[in-house]
Amino acid sequence: MKTDLVITNGKVVDFNKRELVEKNIGIKNGKIYTLTSADITGQTVLDAAGSVVSPGFIDIHNHSDYNFNTGAKDLFETSKHLLLMGVTTSVGGNCGSGRTDIETYFDYIEKNGAPNNYLGFVGHRKLREEVGITDVYRAATNTEIKKMQELAKKAVENGAVGISFGLEYSPGASFEELVEVGRVLKEYPNTLLSAHYRYDADRSLEALEELIELSKETGVPMQVSHLNSGICFGYAREGLEMLETAYGQKLDIMADAYPYSAFSTSAGSAVFDDGCLERWDVDYDSIMVAGGEHAGKRCDKQLFEHIRKTSPDTPFIAFVMKEEEVDRVIAHPLVMVGSDGNINNGHGHPRASGTFPRVLHRYAAGKGVETLLLFLEKMTKLPAQRLGIKTKGDLFEGADADIIIFNKDNIKDNATFNNPAEQPSGIDYVLIGGKIVVEKGVIKKADSGKVIKLK
């Protein structure tokens, strides 16, 4: 049978055999119709000679919905940067920021399409705001908790993948509040808790213990957000051991991380409250302004305080983590790759444009097939399994034809802190649903993405 599209001569990822196999892939009606060594024909033929053919990357932690939620000039700016680095499915609404009326974004995507397939969390911070909590340092009352539970249930029934917490941004939220809100997910199989820890650096292990206990108390799987930016201050070994112990005790707890030793968040958030520089053992010049009129400048005390007071939504980038510990975290078997990224009007952190190619270039280039597959698995199969998506994250007959074709020797991130929107190199093609959406670094289609609602 003649297929819609054929990928020939590629080195196809085979996670089961732990090798790259020379196969041809036939795609029909958006699915992989055949994987074979035989010659096949199609209306479109892509010659992948010398290139790796991999499942499309699944970004389990990003903020691609932020552009939509803030009414940015380009509602899909971040999503397009994700697409250019091979992300075919993204998970937004993280760190407690996912809107409570998640169906609004879903409806927009279903009507207009999107650059990537999309899943989203409903955010605990947004739930707090919805019930009238304006003070991030205050705990919720019992009445407010009950209202949040109902809102969370509604969001999940409308398709949210779970509830995300941003505890460093909501320091007043009590543990009891987290448990009561989080346990509503017990009624909904295949949902997740996702959590940005309450403390970093010298209190990061205490914060990690809270998330382990939260998963234990609610009985709901826990995805620890960007683990590197919590524990990579001299606490990576102990933090990873805590995760291993919890996992060994049959708790369903895993994490994600991005391959940078600097984090980014809004200047006005509680993250930058008094004492943060002492906690990180840095000075003001370790903080870079990543948006607005001062973009690219390093802070001094005056600029830091001025932006915090007058432009609190301006992103800061904090160069504070230990790089060797970031490397250790991202290589750990319980850790997946997530960009945690957002680009707004060309400004932001390079992780939104470079995370996935950077991982392959930094950790897998020249190190053999087994290492390449290990890191590819963290971007594809593992997050698909974590999210309960059975038709993505691997290449097999019947799977969705979300595919990236790249040169394993040349794939490289080019985004920098001064030019965070620079796209990567070494990626030949990106396909979503069997359609070519990126060709040689150029977006050909930005509306092939669909909403994924898990049952």
VOPAGU-2260 file (C-alpha; in pm, 1 decimal, decimal comma):
REM VOPAGU-2260
SITE   aa  ch    i         X         Y         Z
SITE  MET   A    0       0,0       0,0       0,0
SITE  LYS   A    1     124,0     345,6     -89,7
SITE  THR   A    2     167,3     558,0     221,2
SITE  ASP   A    3     130,9     932,6     271,9
SITE  LEU   A    4     494,5     985,8     368,9
SITE  VAL   A    5     803,1     766,3     384,2
SITE  ILE   A    6    1122,2     814,2     584,6
SITE  THR   A    7    1400,3     611,9     425,0
SITE  ASN   A    8    1757,2     513,5     515,9
SITE  GLY   A    9    1738,0     649,8     870,4
SITE  LYS   A   10    1890,2     515,4    1189,3
SITE  VAL   A   11    1570,1     453,0    1378,8
SITE  VAL   A   12    1560,2     462,5    1758,4
SITE  ASP   A   13    1472,1     124,3    1909,2
SITE  PHE   A   14    1444,4     148,6    2286,5
SITE  ASN   A   15    1368,4    -221,4    2327,9
SITE  LYS   A   16    1679,2    -340,0    2143,7
SITE  ARG   A   17    1880,2     -45,3    2283,0
SITE  GLU   A   18    2018,9      31,9    1940,8
SITE  LEU   A   19    1967,3     233,4    1624,5
SITE  VAL   A   20    1821,4      14,5    1350,4
SITE  GLU   A   21    1822,0      80,2     978,5
SITE  LYS   A   22    1453,4      84,1     889,0
SITE  ASN   A   23    1213,7     262,0     659,1
SITE  ILE   A   24     904,2     418,2     811,5
SITE  GLY   A   25     574,4     444,3     629,2
SITE  ILE   A   26     318,9     694,3     760,1
SITE  LYS   A   27     -51,6     695,2     680,4
SITE  ASN   A   28    -334,6     900,1     832,0
SITE  GLY   A   29    -104,3    1051,4    1092,5
SITE  LYS   A   30      15,0     714,5    1225,9
SITE  ILE   A   31     317,5     494,5    1171,2
SITE  TYR   A   32     175,3     238,7     929,7
SITE  THR   A   33     486,1      27,3     885,7
SITE  LEU   A   34     842,8      -8,0    1013,8
SITE  THR   A   35    1034,1    -227,3     770,8
SITE  SER   A   36    1364,3    -307,1     604,9
SITE  ALA   A   37    1180,4    -345,7     273,0
SITE  ASP   A   38    1149,5     -67,8      18,2
SITE  ILE   A   39     824,2     127,4      45,8
SITE  THR   A   40     674,9     411,0    -152,8
SITE  GLY   A   41     490,2     724,6     -51,6
SITE  GLN   A   42     356,1    1051,3    -183,4
SITE  THR   A   43     640,0    1229,4       1,1
SITE  VAL   A   44     979,9    1073,6      64,6
SITE  LEU   A   45    1230,6    1202,4     321,5
SITE  ASP   A   46    1581,6    1062,4     286,6
SITE  ALA   A   47    1722,8    1037,4     640,2
SITE  ALA   A   48    2057,8     884,5     540,8
SITE  GLY   A   49    2311,1     948,0     815,2
SITE  SER   A   50    2049,1    1088,6    1052,5
SITE  VAL   A   51    1875,6     962,1    1366,7
SITE  VAL   A   52    1498,9     912,9    1348,5
SITE  SER   A   53    1352,3     958,7    1695,6
SITE  PRO   A   54    1012,7    1002,2    1854,3
SITE  GLY   A   55     927,4    1372,5    1887,8
SITE  PHE   A   56    1037,0    1523,3    2216,8
SITE  ILE   A   57     783,3    1555,7    2499,2
SITE  ASP   A   58     850,4    1856,4    2722,9
SITE  ILE   A   59     698,4    1755,1    3053,8
SITE  HIS   A   60     757,4    2094,4    3215,1
SITE  ASN   A   61     724,1    2427,8    3037,5
SITE  HIS   A   62     533,2    2754,7    3038,9
SITE  SER   A   63     422,2    2772,3    2677,2
SITE  ASP   A   64      74,3    2879,4    2790,0
SITE  TYR   A   65     211,7    3192,1    2958,4
SITE  ASN   A   66     206,9    3385,1    2629,0
SITE  PHE   A   67    -162,9    3306,5    2585,4
SITE  ASN   A   68    -251,3    3380,1    2946,5
SITE  THR   A   69     -85,5    3722,6    2938,3
SITE  GLY   A   70    -222,9    3819,6    2596,4
SITE  ALA   A   71     125,0    3843,6    2444,9
SITE  LYS   A   72     177,1    3972,4    2092,5
SITE  ASP   A   73     243,8    3616,8    1973,0
SITE  LEU   A   74      28,8    3375,4    2171,4
SITE  PHE   A   75     243,8    3081,6    2059,5
SITE  GLU   A   76     590,7    3240,1    2073,2
SITE  THR   A   77     728,2    2990,6    2325,1
SITE  SER   A   78     554,2    2700,5    2152,9
SITE  LYS   A   79     727,8    2786,3    1825,0
SITE  HIS   A   80    1068,3    2783,7    1991,0
SITE  LEU   A   81     985,3    2446,8    2143,9
SITE  LEU   A   82     885,5    2318,1    1801,6
SITE  LEU   A   83    1212,2    2433,1    1644,0
SITE  MET   A   84    1403,4    2219,1    1892,4
SITE  GLY   A   85    1191,3    1911,4    1825,9
SITE  VAL   A   86     921,9    1933,6    2093,1
SITE  THR   A   87     604,8    1782,5    1946,3
SITE  THR   A   88     413,3    1763,5    2276,5
SITE  SER   A   89     433,4    2014,3    2561,4
SITE  VAL   A   90     295,1    2021,6    2913,3
SITE  GLY   A   91     211,6    2367,9    3046,7
SITE  GLY   A   92      47,4    2517,6    3352,0
SITE  ASN   A   93     339,7    2426,3    3576,8
SITE  CYS   A   94     461,8    2584,4    3903,0
SITE  GLY   A   95     105,3    2655,9    4014,7
SITE  SER   A   96      41,0    2888,9    3719,7
SITE  GLY   A   97    -209,0    2687,6    3511,3
SITE  ARG   A   98    -533,9    2877,3    3464,6
SITE  THR   A   99    -844,1    2746,3    3641,0
SITE  ASP   A  100   -1057,1    2779,7    3327,4
SITE  ILE   A  101    -818,2    2556,4    3135,1
SITE  GLU   A  102   -1092,3    2486,7    2882,5
SITE  THR   A  103   -1045,9    2842,2    2749,6
SITE  TYR   A  104    -697,9    2757,0    2622,6
SITE  PHE   A  105    -807,8    2412,9    2508,0
SITE  ASP   A  106   -1093,0    2565,6    2307,7
SITE  TYR   A  107    -855,1    2812,1    2144,1
SITE  ILE   A  108    -618,3    2533,8    2037,6
SITE  GLU   A  109    -900,9    2313,1    1914,7
SITE  LYS   A  110   -1026,0    2599,6    1700,0
SITE  ASN   A  111    -691,3    2736,2    1575,3
SITE  GLY   A  112    -440,6    2454,5    1619,5
SITE  ALA   A  113    -105,8    2502,9    1794,0
SITE  PRO   A  114     261,3    2447,3    1713,3
SITE  ASN   A  115     276,9    2146,9    1950,2
SITE  ASN   A  116      32,9    1903,2    2103,1
SITE  TYR   A  117     -64,9    2033,9    2444,5
SITE  LEU   A  118    -148,9    1904,9    2791,2
SITE  GLY   A  119    -186,8    2133,1    3090,5
SITE  PHE   A  120    -204,9    2141,4    3468,6
SITE  VAL   A  121    -445,9    2352,1    3669,2
SITE  GLY   A  122    -238,2    2562,5    3907,7
SITE  HIS   A  123    -271,0    2580,0    4284,8
SITE  ARG   A  124    -159,3    2945,5    4280,5
SITE  LYS   A  125    -438,8    3025,7    4036,4
SITE  LEU   A  126    -685,7    2830,7    4249,6
SITE  ARG   A  127    -584,8    3043,6    4548,4
SITE  GLU   A  128    -633,5    3362,6    4348,2
SITE  GLU   A  129    -969,9    3242,2    4219,7
SITE  VAL   A  130   -1104,4    3199,2    4573,9
SITE  GLY   A  131    -985,2    3546,0    4674,0
SITE  ILE   A  132    -645,3    3487,3    4834,7
SITE  THR   A  133    -432,9    3788,1    4737,9
SITE  ASP   A  134    -170,6    3748,3    5010,6
SITE  VAL   A  135      80,3    3478,1    4909,1
SITE  TYR   A  136     201,0    3462,0    5270,8
SITE  ARG   A  137    -140,9    3357,8    5404,6
SITE  ALA   A  138    -277,9    3006,8    5445,1
SITE  ALA   A  139    -619,6    2919,7    5302,2
SITE  THR   A  140    -922,7    2878,9    5528,6
SITE  ASN   A  141   -1129,0    2558,5    5528,3
SITE  THR   A  142   -1396,8    2730,9    5323,1
SITE  GLU   A  143   -1141,7    2843,7    5066,6
SITE  ILE   A  144    -993,2    2494,5    5048,6
SITE  LYS   A  145   -1335,4    2346,6    4972,4
SITE  LYS   A  146   -1382,4    2600,7    4691,4
SITE  MET   A  147   -1038,0    2514,7    4552,4
SITE  GLN   A  148   -1124,5    2145,9    4557,0
SITE  GLU   A  149   -1434,1    2206,4    4347,3
SITE  LEU   A  150   -1246,4    2424,6    4100,4
SITE  ALA   A  151    -970,9    2165,9    4070,2
SITE  LYS   A  152   -1222,1    1887,9    4004,7
SITE  LYS   A  153   -1388,4    2093,5    3734,7
SITE  ALA   A  154   -1054,4    2164,5    3564,6
SITE  VAL   A  155    -955,8    1797,6    3566,7
SITE  GLU   A  156   -1294,8    1697,3    3430,7
SITE  ASN   A  157   -1236,1    1953,2    3153,4
SITE  GLY   A  158    -907,6    1785,9    3065,4
SITE  ALA   A  159    -632,1    1908,1    3300,7
SITE  VAL   A  160    -361,4    1646,7    3350,2
SITE  GLY   A  161    -344,4    1722,2    3722,0
SITE  ILE   A  162    -262,5    1996,1    3975,2
SITE  SER   A  163      63,4    2189,7    3984,8
SITE  PHE   A  164     195,3    2364,7    4294,1
SITE  GLY   A  165     431,4    2662,1    4310,9
SITE  LEU   A  166     516,9    2655,2    4677,8
SITE  GLU   A  167     809,6    2895,7    4661,0
SITE  TYR   A  168     563,5    3146,0    4515,8
SITE  SER   A  169     291,9    3070,4    4773,7
SITE  PRO   A  170     494,5    3040,1    5094,4
SITE  GLY   A  171     186,4    3081,5    5312,7
SITE  ALA   A  172      15,9    2766,6    5187,1
SITE  SER   A  173       2,2    2510,3    5465,9
SITE  PHE   A  174      84,4    2143,2    5417,7
SITE  GLU   A  175    -272,7    2057,8    5515,1
SITE  GLU   A  176    -397,8    2283,4    5237,5
SITE  LEU   A  177    -177,6    2103,9    4984,2
SITE  VAL   A  178    -298,9    1762,1    5096,6
SITE  GLU   A  179    -666,5    1855,9    5089,3
SITE  VAL   A  180    -644,8    2012,4    4744,7
SITE  GLY   A  181    -416,6    1743,4    4604,5
SITE  ARG   A  182    -617,3    1444,6    4721,8
SITE  VAL   A  183    -909,7    1529,6    4492,0
SITE  LEU   A  184    -702,1    1364,5    4217,7
SITE  LYS   A  185    -753,5    1024,6    4383,8
SITE  GLU   A  186   -1086,0    1016,4    4200,1
SITE  TYR   A  187    -913,8    1059,6    3863,6
SITE  PRO   A  188    -672,1     787,9    3747,9
SITE  ASN   A  189    -373,2     890,0    3531,8
SITE  THR   A  190    -347,0    1235,7    3690,7
SITE  LEU   A  191     -35,6    1385,4    3845,2
SITE  LEU   A  192      74,5    1628,2    4109,8
SITE  SER   A  193     354,1    1856,0    3993,2
SITE  ALA   A  194     537,3    2076,6    4238,1
SITE  HIS   A  195     787,0    2359,7    4246,5
SITE  TYR   A  196     944,4    2307,3    4590,9
SITE  ARG   A  197     890,9    2545,4    4883,5
SITE  TYR   A  198    1261,0    2610,2    4955,3
SITE  ASP   A  199    1589,0    2582,5    4766,8
SITE  ALA   A  200    1957,6    2564,6    4862,4
SITE  ASP   A  201    2016,1    2500,7    5234,4
SITE  ARG   A  202    1649,5    2409,3    5292,9
SITE  SER   A  203    1603,6    2211,3    4971,1
SITE  LEU   A  204    1610,2    1868,9    5137,4
SITE  GLU   A  205    1338,2    1981,9    5377,8
SITE  ALA   A  206    1135,4    2097,2    5076,3
SITE  LEU   A  207    1188,3    1769,5    4893,0
SITE  GLU   A  208    1076,2    1576,7    5199,2
SITE  GLU   A  209     753,8    1779,8    5199,4
SITE  LEU   A  210     681,5    1675,9    4839,6
SITE  ILE   A  211     751,0    1310,6    4919,1
SITE  GLU   A  212     511,2    1334,5    5213,4
SITE  LEU   A  213     253,3    1509,7    4997,0
SITE  SER   A  214     255,8    1221,9    4750,1
SITE  LYS   A  215     234,2     974,1    5036,1
SITE  GLU   A  216     -56,5    1153,5    5206,3
SITE  THR   A  217    -259,3    1206,9    4888,2
SITE  GLY   A  218    -176,9     875,0    4723,2
SITE  VAL   A  219    -118,2    1064,0    4396,7
SITE  PRO   A  220     199,9    1039,6    4183,1
SITE  MET   A  221     437,1    1334,0    4226,1
SITE  GLN   A  222     648,0    1501,4    3956,5
SITE  VAL   A  223     910,1    1720,6    4124,7
SITE  SER   A  224     964,3    2026,2    3906,5
SITE  HIS   A  225    1309,8    2137,6    3784,7
SITE  LEU   A  226    1491,3    1947,3    4057,6
SITE  ASN   A  227    1822,3    2106,3    3960,6
SITE  SER   A  228    1716,8    2455,6    4066,0
SITE  GLY   A  229    1624,5    2325,9    4409,4
SITE  ILE   A  230    1911,5    2102,8    4516,8
SITE  CYS   A  231    2212,4    2197,5    4301,3
SITE  PHE   A  232    2362,3    2416,3    4570,7
SITE  GLY   A  233    2569,1    2138,3    4725,2
SITE  TYR   A  234    2277,0    1905,8    4801,0
SITE  ALA   A  235    2240,6    1702,0    4479,3
SITE  ARG   A  236    2373,3    1375,0    4619,4
SITE  GLU   A  237    2147,1    1379,6    4925,2
SITE  GLY   A  238    1845,4    1494,4    4725,3
SITE  LEU   A  239    1880,6    1219,8    4467,1
SITE  GLU   A  240    1924,8     962,4    4743,2
SITE  MET   A  241    1598,5    1081,9    4899,8
SITE  LEU   A  242    1420,7    1034,8    4566,8
SITE  GLU   A  243    1569,9     687,3    4525,2
SITE  THR   A  244    1462,0     586,7    4874,7
SITE  ALA   A  245    1105,5     708,9    4822,5
SITE  TYR   A  246    1084,6     536,6    4483,8
SITE  GLY   A  247    1223,1     218,1    4638,0
SITE  GLN   A  248     943,9     234,0    4895,2
SITE  LYS   A  249     691,7     215,3    4607,0
SITE  LEU   A  250     608,4     585,1    4608,3
SITE  ASP   A  251     541,5     705,4    4254,9
SITE  ILE   A  252     775,4    1003,5    4261,1
SITE  MET   A  253     999,2    1126,7    3978,9
SITE  ALA   A  254    1143,8    1460,5    3866,8
SITE  ASP   A  255    1248,3    1674,1    3572,7
SITE  ALA   A  256    1541,3    1908,8    3514,3
SITE  TYR   A  257    1692,6    2140,9    3254,7
SITE  PRO   A  258    2062,5    2153,7    3155,5
SITE  TYR   A  259    2151,6    2500,7    3283,3
SITE  SER   A  260    2297,2    2626,4    3610,8
SITE  ALA   A  261    2087,9    2944,8    3609,8
SITE  PHE   A  262    1713,9    2970,2    3677,6
SITE  SER   A  263    1465,8    3240,6    3582,1
SITE  THR   A  264    1146,9    3378,0    3732,1
SITE  SER   A  265     969,9    3709,7    3781,7
SITE  ALA   A  266    1151,5    3976,6    3980,1
SITE  GLY   A  267     860,8    4041,9    4213,8
SITE  SER   A  268     813,0    3684,2    4326,1
SITE  ALA   A  269     885,5    3562,2    4678,5
SITE  VAL   A  270    1189,9    3378,5    4538,4
SITE  PHE   A  271    1380,0    3706,9    4551,8
SITE  ASP   A  272    1269,8    3807,2    4900,0
SITE  ASP   A  273    1525,3    3929,6    5155,0
SITE  GLY   A  274    1795,6    3676,9    5228,3
SITE  CYS   A  275    1800,9    3508,8    4887,8
SITE  LEU   A  276    2149,2    3628,6    4790,8
SITE  GLU   A  277    2293,5    3516,0    5123,7
SITE  ARG   A  278    2122,2    3179,4    5080,9
SITE  TRP   A  279    2276,8    3135,5    4736,7
SITE  ASP   A  280    2610,5    3282,6    4848,0
SITE  VAL   A  281    2618,1    3533,0    4559,1
SITE  ASP   A  282    2604,4    3910,2    4509,1
SITE  TYR   A  283    2364,6    4125,4    4304,3
SITE  ASP   A  284    2573,8    4086,3    3989,1
SITE  SER   A  285    2471,2    3717,9    3974,2
SITE  ILE   A  286    2122,1    3841,3    3882,8
SITE  MET   A  287    2060,5    3936,3    3518,1
SITE  VAL   A  288    1756,7    4125,6    3390,2
SITE  ALA   A  289    1589,8    3919,8    3115,5
SITE  GLY   A  290    1319,6    4154,7    2987,2
SITE  GLY   A  291    1204,6    4514,1    2963,9
SITE  GLU   A  292    1419,5    4822,6    2919,2
SITE  HIS   A  293    1709,5    4683,8    3124,3
SITE  ALA   A  294    1726,2    4345,1    2946,7
SITE  GLY   A  295    2078,2    4203,2    2945,9
SITE  LYS   A  296    2203,4    4413,9    3237,2
SITE  ARG   A  297    2351,6    4263,2    3552,2
SITE  CYS   A  298    2199,2    4397,0    3871,8
SITE  ASP   A  299    2342,2    4607,8    4145,9
SITE  LYS   A  300    2144,7    4670,8    4464,6
SITE  GLN   A  301    1972,4    4978,6    4322,6
SITE  LEU   A  302    1860,9    4817,5    3995,3
SITE  PHE   A  303    1752,6    4496,8    4172,7
SITE  GLU   A  304    1530,1    4684,9    4416,6
SITE  HIS   A  305    1401,7    4926,7    4152,2
SITE  ILE   A  306    1278,2    4648,2    3922,6
SITE  ARG   A  307    1132,1    4451,3    4212,8
SITE  LYS   A  308     930,6    4756,1    4312,3
SITE  THR   A  309     832,5    4910,5    3978,4
SITE  SER   A  310     830,1    4618,7    3727,6
SITE  PRO   A  311     771,3    4299,8    3929,7
SITE  ASP   A  312     670,1    4095,1    3622,9
SITE  THR   A  313    1013,9    4148,1    3463,8
SITE  PRO   A  314    1205,0    3818,1    3452,6
SITE  PHE   A  315    1534,9    3783,3    3635,9
SITE  ILE   A  316    1793,7    3515,5    3559,0
SITE  ALA   A  317    1992,5    3395,9    3861,2
SITE  PHE   A  318    2333,3    3234,7    3801,5
SITE  VAL   A  319    2348,5    3044,0    4125,8
SITE  MET   A  320    2365,5    2664,9    4077,7
SITE  LYS   A  321    2665,7    2430,9    4075,8
SITE  GLU   A  322    2709,5    2311,9    3718,0
SITE  GLU   A  323    2859,9    1973,9    3804,2
SITE  GLU   A  324    2555,8    1899,9    4020,8
SITE  VAL   A  325    2318,3    1994,3    3738,6
SITE  ASP   A  326    2500,9    1737,7    3523,4
SITE  ARG   A  327    2457,4    1477,4    3795,4
SITE  VAL   A  328    2085,5    1544,8    3838,5
SITE  ILE   A  329    1994,2    1537,4    3470,9
SITE  ALA   A  330    2173,2    1203,4    3420,9
SITE  HIS   A  331    1980,1    1033,2    3702,7
SITE  PRO   A  332    1737,5     754,7    3601,7
SITE  LEU   A  333    1442,7     912,6    3788,6
SITE  VAL   A  334    1485,5    1248,9    3614,1
SITE  MET   A  335    1333,5    1349,2    3279,5
SITE  VAL   A  336    1415,9    1651,9    3065,8
SITE  GLY   A  337    1192,0    1959,7    3089,2
SITE  SER   A  338    1265,5    2306,9    2956,1
SITE  ASP   A  339    1079,6    2515,4    3217,8
SITE  GLY   A  340    1089,6    2771,4    2939,1
SITE  ASN   A  341     915,1    3082,5    2816,4
SITE  ILE   A  342    1012,5    3336,5    2553,0
SITE  ASN   A  343     823,9    3666,2    2540,6
SITE  ASN   A  344     897,8    3920,4    2267,6
SITE  GLY   A  345    1238,3    3759,5    2213,3
SITE  HIS   A  346    1334,3    3783,1    2581,7
SITE  GLY   A  347    1371,2    3505,5    2834,9
SITE  HIS   A  348    1598,7    3217,2    2933,3
SITE  PRO   A  349    1776,7    3013,5    2661,5
SITE  ARG   A  350    1627,7    2693,5    2803,5
SITE  ALA   A  351    1309,1    2769,5    2605,6
SITE  SER   A  352    1503,5    2748,9    2278,7
SITE  GLY   A  353    1793,2    2519,2    2362,8
SITE  THR   A  354    1714,9    2260,3    2630,6
SITE  PHE   A  355    1669,5    1944,7    2421,3
SITE  PRO   A  356    1950,8    1998,3    2168,1
SITE  ARG   A  357    2174,4    2109,4    2455,2
SITE  VAL   A  358    2116,9    1782,6    2640,6
SITE  LEU   A  359    2208,7    1579,5    2332,5
SITE  HIS   A  360    2510,4    1795,8    2249,0
SITE  ARG   A  361    2640,3    1826,4    2604,2
SITE  TYR   A  362    2580,8    1476,4    2737,1
SITE  ALA   A  363    2550,7    1239,0    2440,7
SITE  ALA   A  364    2767,0    1366,5    2153,4
SITE  GLY   A  365    3051,7    1124,6    2080,3
SITE  LYS   A  366    2957,7     891,0    2364,7
SITE  GLY   A  367    2798,6     601,9    2178,7
SITE  VAL   A  368    2450,2     475,6    2105,5
SITE  GLU   A  369    2366,5     362,0    2458,7
SITE  THR   A  370    2424,3     709,7    2602,3
SITE  LEU   A  371    2229,6     870,4    2316,7
SITE  LEU   A  372    1932,5     640,4    2379,2
SITE  LEU   A  373    1946,8     701,3    2754,0
SITE  PHE   A  374    1901,3    1075,3    2708,7
SITE  LEU   A  375    1651,7    1039,7    2422,5
SITE  GLU   A  376    1442,2     818,3    2647,9
SITE  LYS   A  377    1429,5    1099,2    2906,9
SITE  MET   A  378    1274,3    1321,9    2637,4
SITE  THR   A  379    1033,7    1075,3    2478,6
SITE  LYS   A  380     937,6     739,0    2621,3
SITE  LEU   A  381     968,4     822,3    2992,7
SITE  PRO   A  382     752,5    1137,7    2985,5
SITE  ALA   A  383     496,5     959,5    2763,9
SITE  GLN   A  384     472,1     680,9    3020,0
SITE  ARG   A  385     458,4     933,1    3303,5
SITE  LEU   A  386     167,1    1111,9    3139,0
SITE  GLY   A  387     -11,1     793,8    3033,2
SITE  ILE   A  388      13,6     872,7    2660,2
SITE  LYS   A  389      26,1     530,9    2497,7
SITE  THR   A  390      54,4     640,3    2133,7
SITE  LYS   A  391     351,9     877,0    2169,1
SITE  GLY   A  392     709,1     867,8    2290,8
SITE  ASP   A  393     817,5     561,0    2092,4
SITE  LEU   A  394     828,3     439,6    1732,3
SITE  PHE   A  395     608,6     140,0    1657,5
SITE  GLU   A  396     335,4      46,7    1413,3
SITE  GLY   A  397      19,7     227,9    1521,6
SITE  ALA   A  398     203,1     503,9    1708,8
SITE  ASP   A  399     134,1     869,1    1633,4
SITE  ALA   A  400     378,7     991,1    1369,2
SITE  ASP   A  401     535,7    1261,8    1588,2
SITE  ILE   A  402     898,4    1237,5    1477,9
SITE  ILE   A  403    1224,9    1430,6    1479,9
SITE  ILE   A  404    1507,5    1362,7    1233,4
SITE  PHE   A  405    1845,1    1500,3    1342,0
SITE  ASN   A  406    2219,8    1463,5    1299,4
SITE  LYS   A  407    2352,7    1319,4    1624,2
SITE  ASP   A  408    2697,9    1470,9    1567,1
SITE  ASN   A  409    2579,5    1819,9    1472,2
SITE  ILE   A  410    2271,0    1879,7    1686,4
SITE  LYS   A  411    2349,1    2175,1    1907,6
SITE  ASP   A  412    2184,4    2451,1    2105,8
SITE  ASN   A  413    2272,8    2803,8    1993,2
SITE  ALA   A  414    2058,5    3007,1    2233,6
SITE  THR   A  415    2254,9    3212,6    2484,7
SITE  PHE   A  416    2163,5    3428,2    2781,3
SITE  ASN   A  417    2215,9    3736,3    2565,4
SITE  ASN   A  418    2033,3    3586,3    2266,8
SITE  PRO   A  419    1781,6    3342,8    2418,0
SITE  ALA   A  420    1569,3    3307,6    2104,8
SITE  GLU   A  421    1843,3    3169,4    1877,7
SITE  GLN   A  422    1729,5    2838,2    1729,8
SITE  PRO   A  423    1934,0    2517,0    1738,8
SITE  SER   A  424    2121,3    2350,7    1454,3
SITE  GLY   A  425    2142,3    1990,6    1335,6
SITE  ILE   A  426    1767,6    1922,5    1314,2
SITE  ASP   A  427    1654,3    1821,5     964,8
SITE  TYR   A  428    1281,2    1764,1    1009,5
SITE  VAL   A  429    1009,9    1766,7    1273,3
SITE  LEU   A  430     679,2    1589,1    1205,7
SITE  ILE   A  431     352,1    1604,5    1397,2
SITE  GLY   A  432      81,0    1359,6    1297,7
SITE  GLY   A  433     281,9    1268,7     988,1
SITE  LYS   A  434     293,0    1628,5     862,6
SITE  ILE   A  435     623,3    1809,9     810,2
SITE  VAL   A  436     608,9    2104,1    1051,6
SITE  VAL   A  437     978,3    2201,2    1055,6
SITE  GLU   A  438    1220,8    2161,0     765,4
SITE  LYS   A  439    1586,0    2264,0     795,4
SITE  GLY   A  440    1514,2    2511,2    1074,4
SITE  VAL   A  441    1207,9    2667,3     912,6
SITE  ILE   A  442     855,8    2625,9    1053,4
SITE  LYS   A  443     630,0    2502,3     772,2
SITE  LYS   A  444     315,3    2450,2     977,4
SITE  ALA   A  445     235,9    2602,8    1317,2
SITE  ASP   A  446    -113,3    2460,9    1364,4
SITE  SER   A  447     -70,9    2080,9    1366,9
SITE  GLY   A  448     -76,4    2052,2    1744,8
SITE  LYS   A  449    -386,7    1928,2    1923,8
SITE  VAL   A  450    -513,3    1920,8    2279,7
SITE  ILE   A  451    -448,4    1590,9    2457,2
SITE  LYS   A  452    -700,8    1504,8    2724,9
SITE  LEU   A  453    -623,8    1190,3    2916,4
SITE  LYS   A  454    -896,2     951,4    3018,4
